[in-house]
Each structure stands twice: as structure tokens, then as C-alpha cells.
Amino acid sequence: MKKAILFSVLLLTLSPPAFAAGEMPAQHAHEQAELPKQHWPHKGIFGTYDKAALQRGFQVYKEVCSACHAMKFLSYRNLEDLGYTPDQVKAVAAQDAVTDGPNDDGEMFERPALPSDHFKPPFKNDKAARAANNGALPPDMSLLVKAREGGEDYIFGVLTGFEDAPAGLEMQPGMNYNKYFPGRQIAMAKPLADGQVTTSDGTAASLEQAARDVTQFLAWASEPRLEQRKQTGVKVILFLLAFAGIMYGAKRKIWSKLH
Amino acid sequence: MAGSAKTEKFDNKTIQWINDRLPIFSMMDNEYGKFPTPRNFNYFWNFGAIAMAMLGIMIVTGVFLAMNYVPHGSMAFESVERMSRDVNYGWLLRYTHMNGGSFFFIAVYIHIFRGLFYGSYKKPRELVWIFGVVIMLLMMATAFMGYALPWSQMSGWGVTVITSLFSAVPLVGDGLVTWLWGGFSIDSPTLNRFYALHFLLPFIICAVVFVHVWALHVTGSNNPTGVEPKSEKDTIPFSPYYTTKDSFGTVVFLTVFMAMVFFAPLLLTEPDHFRQFDPMQTPSHIVPEWYFLPFYAILRAFTLDISIPFTHIVLLSAKLQGVLAMFGSILLLLFLPWIDTSPVRSARYRPVYKWCLLLLVLAMVALGYAGAKPPEGAAVWFGRAGTFYYFLHFFVIVPWLGKHEKTLPLPKSIHEEVED
């Protein structure tokens, strides 16, 4: 039956092959370089965030990334997870002015941000962001680590992967060469350089250090409940293993009456 | 059931009072207490109970998620993200529900394999099997609609690919798609109806599960020998024997499930699930959830239009062939009790069928691989070979074996087999 159908298909078909249902355009060949695997302290069953790195990473975000990239799912209060005190968070928030209102006169007004406010976005809307960035839209970074193939390694790779374009590669106007970015041409100019960010202890961070720190900060931002999840998980699994053991014993005891 | 209710005696007066008016305690005792069950179940028989536990977990987590979810095109993605950050244990609800879908399918696929291997679909259990297939179809519809709700790139584009299949229906196809979408593109109206149906269907599944179990309790369970119980020596009461065995199996399954939820919740999730749906930007590679991959590969295995020779009149487009094959691959299971005419149920005593069934599993794995990859190179051939074997198995091999297979001698009874 099946063979007959296949045979008739071969006989009947003279029209050019059509695309199968649901078929998508073939992927471009992976012309970008393979991402090197990095060690991240928050990976693994017992891995936790390195709070010092998160704080340094937040500083990199604030001084560099936040000029173009919003983080709409974060509020200032979330920074307490990084080890900042409530007063420190209040001070960080107060550096930004946000629009509130309308007041009793029906007017919008500016006020210093509170810990309960969301991070202030750098642009009013996507169109304003594109207008300021040569038509490119800097993606929101609150989920970036989870939303990119390769996760942390990818973010770190892109931050450290800027190079001069190899001879013979025709670059689009306004684009920059990055060996780890899909297609190798990225709209973002090289954001970090050696010594660009001075950390709170007064040392100038190398490019690699700053990239590593901000990547960890972004990993935290995309999965802020990671530590709670793993800690709860250990207890749940221990409980279930013990429960399974008890149930196995009960089952054995009851079934032993049968024979 | 009702007739015997009056004669039941319970020590507790309240229970007695209720039972005289609504014999629910008698029913539980008859169906889950002393219910005579073959004594020789292996651990494959756990998966019915496990699937039931998963259905319960999905409904409970789903209801709590619904309390925090906003079914609107511009807010859905954000509401899901907010609940995993700011709702107490919202992350746990979300990851449990998200991975729960996968583990529900794992349990149900093993349950179905059990049915295929031991011939549980055969007379007199045809209706048990048919209701089971209906449950699987409802689960697939529910899972597909649930996948849409986070309104991510994968959600929106998955909906685009699958709903567009209906455009293959001759004449009314395009109108049908517009009707399904509730508009001329995928937008809030689409999301809203998917949400309503995603909430409704699990309760319909519950109802069909009830009928599935009811029909099962009329015929009684099959067992690894496929030989019906003949005397009291062949059966044991469901409780405490199978209540304890099912509980143990369920806890083991939950341990694996929870290990995934807590330590690798995103193992099966594509990064595009964390980007908000953008109808103007197609992701480079759209894949459904793993449990749909084999069927997705069947859909894509057909690439040639069937036309009238020397004209450009297409009789059956490749797309329509794929759609028919995909739905057909599941709907044919409804007829399996009549496709398989072998008098022997269990594959233990069917030396050829056993290997053919293993080949079917391999074909499903090949199809799963083909469904996960872009349609090029080896994946195309895996898809075609898998599709070919899938239909060959059910349309040719199984009917042929029913007539010609030389089966092994069956044990005289269950207890004889157990005591060997």
C-alpha cells in the first residue's frame, strides 16, 4: 500500500519539488568561532553566585552597559541580593530621576528613584533606542544570559571577541567585527577595554575581568532565584530519596506475605 | 455497585451514614481496595498511576500560575517573568509546570509502550485503549496551547507553524486559519482563546481519564503474560499490594522529575523561549517540544507535490500530505485493536512482533532526531525512513504478523508462570 503510494508519487510528480510543510529557511552556516567554555562559580549542583563579582559586574553595567541597554525586569530593591544594604540600595536608586504622576494638578513630575522602582531605561522607547544607535536596537539585558545560545560563555565571548576584521571580509557600514557573534558583524562597538572600569577597591579591571564580572551579574539578573532553587532542591531530593526508601521497605514487607 | 452498597458495613457511623446515601466508600473499597488485580505486574504497570499523579501536579501548579498570569499579547511574557521573580515560589510553580509537561509525556509514552508491548489494547480492552488515545490527543492539544502562553519567540512562532498547517485544507484552509487565530495575524485574540482552552482541556482530560479507568475496571487489567486471570490464585487485592508498589514507583519518578526542576530546569528549553514574541522577526530555527518531534518529522517528511502529469494541477500538495500523515499517524492508533489480529497479547510470546516493536521505537528516535534538526542532509533521510517504517509497521507488519507469526506457548495461568 505504502509502496504503491510512493511509486505513484514518483510517477505523477512533474512539478518542481515543493517545500515541505513547516519547513523553515536553512540555517546559515556557523561562520563564527567556537565559544570557549569558561568556569562559572554559580554552575553545578552546589554552585552559588560570587557576590563580590556581582557587585563589580553591576558597577560595569551601571558605568558602561546601561548607557544603551535596559534591564526592565530588575528593580533597585533586587540589588540587596548582591549584598548591598538597604541604605546603599536607596542611595543607588536616588542617583536616577524617574517620572511619576500625575500629581493633584494633573502634571507628571520628576523625582529620585526609590528601591521599589524598576531600573530606569536609557531610552524612552525602542524607536528612540534605534535612533540613537544607528538603527540597531540594544536588547534588554535582564534575560540575556538565558535568551542566548551558549549563555554565560556567549556573553563573555562577545565582550572579549572584538578584533580587527580579517582581510577580505566585507563589513557592512557601521558594523564591528566580533569573532563570536553570529555572522561576525555586530552593531555594538567594543564596549569594554582594559582599565576602563575602576572597581571600588581602586584597581583598574582588565577587559577580561570586567567581562567576567558583568557576565556573572547578567547571569544573576536572568536567574535571581538560583541559590534559593538549589538550596530547596537539595532538601527536596533528600526527602524524596528517604521517602522512596521507606516506600520500598513498606512494599517489600507487604509483598513478603504473598510467598 | 449501587445494589451492593446497602450491605457494606463500616465501623465509623459517619462513613456508614454517608455510604448509605452515596456509596462512595463502597466504590473506593471495591475499585481500589479489594479490586482483584493480576499478581504479576512489573514496574511498567506503575506508569498509569504516575501519569495520574502528573495530571494532578499539572492542574495544581497550573491553577496557581493562572492566578498570576495576564493573557494579553503585550503583558503575557512580562507576567510570566515577573511571577518567576516576585511571586513567592513562583519560580518553583513555573519550572514544575514547564518540566511537568515533559515528565507527563514521558510517563504517558512509557504507559503507551507498555500497552503496545503487552497487547493491552486487545479484546476486551479496546475501549480502554481508545479512551487512552483520546487522552493523548487532548494532552497534545493542551501542551501545544500551553507552549503558546509565555508568548515568547518559540511560543509565537510555534503557533504560527502549527496553525498554518490548517491552511493546507483544500478550499477553506485560509479562512480556517483566520478563524483559528481570531484575526489576520497571531495576536492577543489568539493568545486569549489558547489560554481559555489550555485551562479547560485538563478538566476534560480528567473526565476521559475517569472513563478510561472505569472501562479498565470493567475488564480488569492486562498483565505481563497477557493471559487472563483464571482463579483467585492469579490475583491479589489492589490495596495494599499495588497501592504500595505504585506509591514507590511514583516517588522514584518524582525524584527524577524534581532533580530536573531544581537542578536543570532549562535543559529542554530553547533560548528563544526567553525572548518576547516578535511577529516581525523569525527565529533561525523553530522546534517544538521534544515530545512532538517525531510527529513534526512525519509532517516534514513529505516534500513532493502529487500533480497530474504534464500539467501544473496539484492534486495533493506536499504540505497536505504531511498534515494528513501527521494526524493519521496518531488517529490510526484508534484502530489498532482491529489492525492487530494476533490472538496472543504479550510480546513475550511473540518473537517477531517483539523485534518489530523495538524497530518502531528506534524509528521514533530517528524521527525525533529528524524533527529536532533543520531539514537538510542526513536528518531528511532519518525523517523519511522513520516515517516509512512507522506506517509500514502499523499497516503491513502488524496485520501480517497477526496472521502468520509463530507464537510461543502461553503459560496455563498467571500463578503457574509466577511460581516457575
Contacts between the chains, C-beta under 8 A, distances in Angstrom:
chain1	res1	chain2	res2	distance
A	1	B	395	5.7
A	1	B	396	7.1
A	2	B	388	6.8
A	2	B	391	5.4
A	2	B	392	5.8
A	2	B	395	6.3
A	2	B	396	6.9
A	8	B	306	7.4
A	9	B	304	5.6
A	9	B	306	5.7
A	11	B	309	7.7
A	12	B	306	5.1
A	12	B	307	6.1
A	12	B	308	7.3
A	12	B	309	6.1
A	12	B	315	7.5
A	13	B	304	4.9
A	13	B	305	6.6
A	13	B	306	6.3
A	13	B	307	6.1
A	14	B	307	6.0
A	14	B	309	5.6
A	14	B	310	6.6
A	15	B	305	5.2
A	15	B	307	4.6
A	15	B	312	6.0
A	15	B	314	6.6
A	17	B	303	5.7
A	17	B	304	5.9
A	17	B	305	7.9
A	17	B	318	7.9
A	18	B	303	6.8
A	18	B	304	7.2
A	18	B	305	4.9
A	18	B	317	6.6
A	18	B	318	4.6
A	18	B	319	7.3
A	19	B	303	7.3
A	19	B	318	7.4
A	20	B	299	7.5
A	20	B	300	4.6
A	20	B	301	7.3
A	20	B	302	5.9
A	20	B	303	4.6
A	20	B	318	5.5
A	20	B	319	7.0
A	20	B	322	5.8
A	20	B	375	6.6
A	21	B	165	6.1
A	21	B	168	6.4
A	21	B	299	5.6
A	21	B	300	6.7
A	21	B	302	7.5
A	21	B	318	6.9
A	21	B	319	3.7
A	21	B	320	7.9
A	21	B	322	4.2
A	21	B	323	6.1
A	22	B	161	5.0
A	22	B	162	7.9
A	22	B	164	7.9
A	22	B	165	7.1
A	22	B	296	6.9
A	22	B	299	5.5
A	22	B	300	5.6
A	22	B	322	7.3
A	23	B	300	6.0
A	23	B	375	5.3
A	24	B	161	8.0
A	24	B	282	7.5
A	24	B	284	7.9
A	24	B	285	6.7
A	24	B	286	5.7
A	24	B	374	7.1
A	24	B	375	7.9
A	26	B	374	5.7
A	26	B	375	7.7
A	26	B	376	5.5
A	27	B	284	5.3
A	27	B	285	5.7
A	27	B	374	5.2
A	28	B	284	7.3
A	45	B	263	5.5
A	72	B	78	7.9
A	73	B	78	7.7
A	73	B	81	5.4
A	73	B	82	7.2
A	73	B	85	6.4
A	78	B	85	7.9
A	142	B	81	7.8
A	143	B	81	7.0
A	143	B	274	4.6
A	143	B	275	7.5
A	146	B	266	6.8
A	146	B	271	6.6
A	146	B	274	4.3
A	147	B	271	5.2
A	147	B	272	7.4
A	147	B	274	3.8
A	147	B	275	4.9
A	148	B	271	5.5
A	149	B	271	5.2
A	151	B	271	7.8
A	222	B	274	7.4
A	224	B	85	6.0
A	225	B	84	7.1
A	225	B	85	7.1
A	225	B	91	4.4
A	228	B	91	7.7
A	229	B	91	6.2
A	229	B	92	7.4
A	229	B	95	7.7
A	229	B	262	5.7
A	229	B	265	7.6
A	230	B	262	6.5
A	230	B	263	6.8
A	232	B	92	7.3
A	232	B	262	6.6
A	233	B	258	7.2
A	233	B	259	7.5
A	233	B	261	7.5
A	233	B	262	2.6
A	233	B	263	5.7
A	234	B	262	7.9
A	236	B	258	5.3
A	236	B	262	6.3
A	237	B	255	6.5
A	237	B	258	6.2
A	237	B	259	5.9
A	237	B	262	7.0
A	240	B	251	6.1
A	240	B	254	6.0
A	240	B	255	4.2
A	240	B	258	6.1
A	241	B	255	6.3
A	243	B	251	5.2
A	244	B	248	6.6
A	244	B	251	4.5
A	244	B	252	5.3
A	244	B	255	6.0
A	247	B	244	6.8
A	247	B	247	5.2
A	247	B	248	4.0
A	247	B	251	5.3
A	248	B	248	5.3
A	250	B	244	5.3
A	250	B	247	8.0
A	250	B	248	7.7
A	251	B	244	4.2
A	251	B	245	5.4
A	251	B	247	7.7
A	251	B	248	4.9
A	254	B	240	5.0
A	254	B	241	6.4
A	254	B	244	5.3
A	255	B	241	6.4
A	255	B	244	7.7
A	255	B	245	7.6
A	258	B	39	7.1
A	258	B	236	6.7
A	258	B	241	7.5
